[in-house]
Amino acid sequence: MLTYLIRRVAYMIPILFGVMAITFVLFYVVNQPRQMALRMLGPKASPQTIENWLHNRGYDKPVWIDTKPGRNPFDSQFFHSMKQFATLDLGVSDSTNEPVLAMIRRGMGPSLMLTLPAFVIGLALSLALSLLLVFVRESLIDRWGVILCVATMSIPITVYVIFGQWVAANLFNYFPAFGFNWEGLSTVRFIALPVSIMVLSGLGADTRLYRAIFLEEIRADYIRTAQAKGASNARVLFVHVLKNGMISVITLVVASLPFLIMGTLVIESFFGVPGLGNMMINAINTLDFALIRADVYLGSLLFLFGLLLTDICYAAVDPRIRLQ
């Protein structure tokens, strides 16, 4: 298993390098640093101000290789950028001059306060509801449950946000409609509404998808064998169907893990939560390319490790799978 993990981690390096190389081309070749400086400083900025802005960020170096005699050929924007990512030195923000890593650490807490409980509650509810629909399959409850799932997944998340803020925050004044606070129990009041909206908006799609997975399992031959041996419906559902359907569930669940760290753009921007999603929106609005590149790098890294975690979970739930 250790050999497999080492080999998988080794595979990640060229993939991550390719992603960041493409990102570099998009940010430094398609959109050249001087254009970034003009957008950031404004068209009325003096040439000296632009040169200082470029020099302070290393954007005045050659793009690929320094071909000047007597100079280090690797002293270029490309190699400097790759070195930063290899050492987890994400540089400084183009708009605030603050270290990007410190900004990500500051925004990670509020993002996890939203996404982690929404993920756990949503997963538990969707699994429970999907198993219930499978248990009463082809009944009136099952049909209406599928209709409700399709209805809830057809509503845009912005509708949930606007309706939730109007009803829960403005009409009944149960929860704050905007802002975030770290002070004890008041944090729960600030995150209760956005977490509920995140759970409700994704519940229909997840329940319908897990129902389809479990329906496929319940029609398998081993289920009929278990029923013929006298296994109860509860044992069939929770021991056989749920366990054997976990391969597909794990694939879907682990693929969403990077979004727990990266936050949600819509929810955080609507509720004013200072998480990574809101930070990404602000970076796009202010043309903070250093922060955008760091978010792309972090998202790619988390996704690759998520794929590795998926394989490990496969081996944990299915004894037929071996990591070799």
N, C-alpha and C positions, 0 to 999 in steps of 0.2 A: 504493500500500500504506500509506503514511504517513497519508493521509487516512482510510482505512478504520480504522486503529488508533486514531486520534484520535476518530473517531465511536463506535467500540466503547467506548473509555474513558469518553466522555461518556454513553453509555447506562448504564454501570455506576453512575454517581452517583445517579440517582433510584432504581434498584433497591436499592442499598445503604442509601439514606436510608429507603426503605420498610421494609426489614428491621429497621433500628435503631428506627424509629418503632413498629413492632409490638412489638419487644422492650421498648421504653420503657413501652408501655401495660401489658404483662404484669408488669413489675417495679415500676412506680410508680403504676399505677391499680388493677389487680387486687390486687396485693400492695403496700399502701401502706408508705412508709418507717417509719412508727411501728410497724407490725407487724414489720418487719425488726428494728428496734431491740429490741423486746420479745423476739423469738426469739434475738437475738444476746446481749443482756445478761441475759436471764432475767426472769421475772415479778416478782421481788423488787427489781428496780432502781428507784432513786428517780426521781421526775419530772425532777429537775435533771440526773441522769446521762443520762437519755434525751435531754433537750434538748441537752446538750453533744454527745452522739454524733451527733444529727441535724445540728447546726450545723457541726461539724467536717467533715462530708461534703457540706454544701450541701443536705441533705434537708429543711431547714426552709423552703426557698423555696417560692413558689407552683408548682403543678404545670405549668401551661401559660403563663400570662401574669400578670405582676404588675400588678394593676389599681388599686393604691393611688396616690393623687394624689402627684405629685412624684417617683415612683419610675420607674426604667427598666423599661418593660414587658417587655423581653426578659431581665430578670434572674429567670429561672425555672429549674426543674429541667429542663424539656424543652430549652430553648435552651442551657443549660449542658452538658447531656449531648451534644447534637449538635455543639457546639463542640469538646468533648473528642475526639470521634471524628474530626472533620474535621482536627484538628491532631495526631492520634495521641497525645493525652494521655489515657491510659486511667485516670487517677486512682489512688487507693490502695485497697488491700484492706480490706474491711469487717472482717475478722477479725484481721489482723496489722498494719494501717496501713502496710504496705510498698508502694512503687510497683508497680502491676500490671505495667507494662512490664518492670521489672527481674525480676519473678518469671517472666514469660514467657520472657525471654532466658535465665534460668537453667535453665528446664525444657526449652528447645528442644534443647539439646545432647544430653542423654540420650535424648530421643524420637527424634532423627535417628540416633543410634547404633543404635537398634533397627530403626526403620522403613526406613531407607535400604538397608542390606544385605539385609533381608528382601524389600524391593521388587525390587531388582536380581536377586537369586538366584531369587526366585519367578517373576519374569517370564521369565528365561532358561530355567528348567526347564520352565515351563508351555508356552512356545512350542516348545521342543525336543520335549517329549513329545507335544504335539498334532500336530506335523508328522510324528512317527514313526507315530502312530496313523492319520493320513491316508495315509501311505505304505503301510501294511499294512492298509488299510481292508477291512472285511468279512471279515477273517481271525480266527482264534482269539485272537491277540494283541490285536487291536482290540476284540473283544467283552469280553475279560477286563479290558482297560484301562479301558473305559467302566464296567464293574461296580465296579472299584476306585475310580474317580473318584467315582461316586455314593456308595460306602460312606464314603470319606474326607470328603466334603462333608456327609454326614448326621450326623457326630459333632460335638457341640458343642465349642467351643474350650476350655471348662473341663475337659472330659475329657482333652484333649491336655495341658493344663497340669498337672493332678493326676497323670496317668500319667507325664509327663516328669519332674516333680519327684521322684516316688517312685522311678523306675528310675534316671535319670541322676544325680540329686543325692543321694538318700538311700541307695539300694541299692548303687550302685557308686561313689558319691562322685566322679564325674567333674567335675561343675560345681556351683557354689554354688546353693542353692535359693532364696536371697533376698538382696537387697542390690544395690549398685552401687558401682563403684570406678573412678576416673579414672586410676589409676597404671599406665601403660604396658600391658604384655601382660596384666596381671590384668583389664583391662577386657574383653578377649576372652573370658576364662573366665566373666565375669558375663553377657555378652550372647549367648554361643554357644547356650545352651539356649533362651531366649525367642525368638531369631531363628529357630532351627530349628523351633520350634513354630509360629511365625507362617507360615513357608514351608509346612510340612506341612499346616496347617489350611486354607490357601487354595489349595493345589496342585490338588486334585481339581476344584473348581468352575472355576478358570481354565482348566485343561487341557480340560475338557469343553466350555467355552464357545468357546475358540479352535479346537478341533476342528470344532465346528459351523460356525464362520466359514470355515475353510479347506476344509471339505467342500463348502460352497456355491460357493466359488470354483473348485474343481477340476472342477466339473460345467459350467462356463461354456464358451461356444463358443471363446473365444480359447485355452483350454487344449487343446482338441482340435486346433486349428490348429497350436499349437506342437508337439504330439506328432506330428502328420502331417508336420511339417517335419523330424522326426528329433531333436527336443530330448530329452535324457536326463531320467530321472525326477528326479534331483537338481536339474537346472536348472529343471524345471517347478515343483518345490516351492519352491526358495529364491529363484528369480528372478521367477517369474510369480505363483504362489499367495501366497507370503509378502508380496511387494510390494503386490499388489492387495488383499490382506486387511488391510493395515496401517491403512486408514481406520477400520474397525471396532475394530481393536486399539487405535489411538490414542485413540478415544473412551472406551474402558474404562480405559486406562492413565492418561490425563491427568485423568480424573474422580477418580481415587484419589490424586492428588498432594497435595491439601490435608490428607489424613490422614497424610502423611509428616511434616508439621509439627506437626499437632495430637496425634500420638501415638495409642496404643491404650489404651483404658480398662482392659480386662480384663487384658492382659499386664502392664502397668505396675503395676497394683494387686496382682496375685498375686505378682509378683517384687520388689516394693518399689523399682521404678525411679523416681527423682524426676523424671519427665518431665511433659509437659503433660497427658497422660491421667490420671496419678495426681493431678496438681494439680486437675484438673476434678472428680474424685471427692471429694477433700478439700473443694473449694469447695461442692459440693452437700451434703456432710455437715455442714459448718459454716455453711451458709446465707450464704456469701460472694457476695452478688449482684453486687458490682462485678467480681469475677473471672469470674463466669459470663457477665456481659454482654460483657466483653472477649473471652472465648473465642468467643462467638457472632459478634461483630464480626470477629475475626480469621479464623474459619472461613468467613464469608460473603465476605470480601475475597479469600481464597485461592481459593475456589471460582469467583468471577467471573474472576479472572485465569487460572485453569485453563481456563475456557471460551475465553478469548481465545487462550491457548496452543494449544488444540485446533485452532482455525481456522488458525493459523500453520503447525502441523504438517501439516494437510490440504494446504495449498498446497505444502509442501515435498515431500511424497511423491506427490502426484498433479498432474501438469502441466496437467490439464484445469481445475483449480480456480484461480480468480483472486480475490484480495482486492480488491474494488472497492467 
